[in-house]
Amino acid sequence: MRKSEKVTKKTSNKKSKGFFKRLEDIHTLIDAPRFNQELVSEFLGRIKPDYLSPYYKVYNLYLNAKFHFNCYKQEDAIEHLELASGLLDSMDALAYQKKVWINNPDHHFTRAYIKFLLATLYWDKDSSPYYLEKAIRITDCSLNHHPKHKGFIWLKNQFAA
């Protein structure tokens, strides 16, 4: 859901376009080389999801998941990875329910990669296979639509290793 992609639901009024710009700015902060957890948390906390359109709700869930994934990378706390996984599942379910097309393969890659990480971090016989199966399914489905996506190809090779 970055600027270079097609947006299935066009935003027509200035307020909506301004809000999209705010989300894009938060996305830029999340992807910045020097991730500032407190600042991003503050900006994400100002968003009231109840007032968002389905498209913006989906995007907000993705941004929150990326935030927790970056927190995991900083703190090495699996709780952040679990939160990111749950948020991405909610994003996918909401998008399906509200017929919002997620046209950025990186959103699906993030979801598959986090499931893969959880599968490698969990040692119990129930959780690890569950997350690995989810990661494989997401990757296989995504490769059907984006066969040249380097992230999915790399992830598929990780499954075989």
C-alpha positions in Angstrom: 0.0 0.0 0.0 2.8 2.3 -0.9 2.6 5.3 -3.2 3.7 3.4 -6.3 0.9 0.9 -6.1 -2.6 1.0 -7.4 -5.2 1.7 -4.7 -8.4 -0.2 -5.4 -10.6 2.3 -3.6 -9.9 5.8 -4.7 -9.9 8.6 -2.2 -11.8 11.6 -3.4 -11.7 14.2 -0.6 -8.8 16.1 0.8 -9.3 14.9 4.3 -8.9 11.3 3.2 -5.9 12.0 1.1 -4.3 13.9 4.0 -4.9 10.9 6.3 -3.3 8.6 3.7 -0.3 10.9 3.7 -0.1 10.6 7.5 -0.1 6.8 7.2 2.6 7.0 4.6 4.7 9.2 6.9 4.3 6.7 9.7 5.3 3.9 7.3 8.5 5.9 6.4 9.3 6.2 10.1 8.8 2.5 10.6 11.1 1.7 7.6 13.8 4.3 8.6 17.3 2.9 9.3 17.1 4.3 12.8 13.8 3.0 14.0 12.5 5.3 16.9 10.1 3.0 18.8 8.7 5.8 21.1 8.0 8.2 18.3 6.3 5.6 16.0 4.3 4.3 19.0 3.1 7.8 19.7 2.0 8.4 16.1 0.3 5.0 15.9 -1.5 5.7 19.2 -3.1 8.8 17.8 -5.0 6.8 15.1 -8.6 5.9 16.0 -9.3 2.8 14.0 -13.1 3.0 14.7 -13.2 6.0 12.4 -11.2 4.6 9.5 -12.5 3.2 6.2 -11.8 -0.5 5.7 -8.9 0.3 3.4 -7.2 2.4 6.1 -8.0 -0.1 8.8 -6.2 -2.7 6.8 -3.2 -0.4 6.3 -3.2 0.6 10.0 -3.1 -3.1 11.0 -0.1 -3.6 8.7 1.7 -0.6 10.1 1.1 -1.8 13.7 2.4 -5.3 12.7 5.6 -3.8 11.1 6.0 -1.7 14.3 5.9 -4.8 16.5 8.2 -6.6 14.1 10.8 -3.8 14.4 10.3 -3.9 18.2 11.1 -7.6 18.1 14.3 -6.9 16.1 15.3 -4.3 18.7 14.4 -6.1 21.9 14.5 -9.7 20.8 11.2 -10.3 22.6 9.1 -13.0 21.0 5.9 -11.3 22.3 6.3 -8.6 19.7 6.6 -11.2 17.0 3.4 -12.9 18.2 1.6 -9.6 18.2 2.8 -8.8 14.7 1.6 -12.2 13.6 -1.8 -11.7 15.1 -2.1 -8.2 13.6 -1.2 -9.5 10.1 -3.8 -12.3 10.5 -6.4 -9.7 11.5 -5.3 -7.5 8.5 -5.8 -10.4 6.1 -9.2 -11.4 7.6 -10.5 -7.8 7.6 -9.3 -7.3 4.0 -11.1 -10.5 2.9 -14.3 -9.6 4.9 -14.4 -6.0 3.6 -13.2 -6.9 0.1 -10.1 -4.7 0.3 -7.5 -6.0 -2.2 -4.0 -6.1 -0.7 -2.0 -5.5 -3.8 1.5 -5.3 -2.3 3.2 -8.7 -2.2 5.5 -7.4 0.6 2.5 -7.4 3.0 2.0 -11.1 2.4 5.8 -11.7 2.5 5.9 -10.0 5.9 3.1 -12.2 7.1 4.8 -15.4 5.8 8.2 -14.4 7.1 7.0 -13.7 10.6 5.2 -17.1 10.7 8.5 -18.7 9.5 10.4 -17.0 12.3 7.9 -18.1 14.9 8.2 -21.7 13.6 11.9 -21.5 14.1 11.7 -19.9 17.5 9.1 -22.3 19.0 10.3 -25.6 20.2 7.1 -27.3 21.1 5.6 -30.0 18.8 2.3 -28.1 18.3 3.2 -24.5 17.6 6.3 -24.9 15.4 4.6 -27.1 12.7 1.5 -24.9 12.8 3.4 -21.7 12.0 5.6 -23.5 9.5 2.5 -24.8 7.7 1.0 -21.3 7.6 4.2 -19.8 6.3 4.4 -22.4 3.5 0.8 -21.9 2.5 1.1 -18.1 2.4 4.3 -18.4 0.4 2.9 -20.9 -2.1 -0.2 -18.9 -2.7 1.8 -15.7 -3.1 4.2 -17.3 -5.5 1.2 -18.2 -7.7 0.5 -14.5 -8.1 4.1 -13.2 -7.9 6.4 -15.9 -9.2 9.5 -13.7 -9.4 9.2 -12.1 -6.0 12.7 -12.6 -4.5 11.5 -12.7 -0.9 9.1 -15.5 -1.6 11.7 -17.4 -3.6 14.2 -17.0 -0.8 11.6 -18.1 1.8 10.6 -21.2 -0.3 14.3 -22.2 -0.3 14.4 -21.8 3.5 11.7 -24.3 3.8 13.7 -26.8 1.9 16.8 -26.3 4.0 
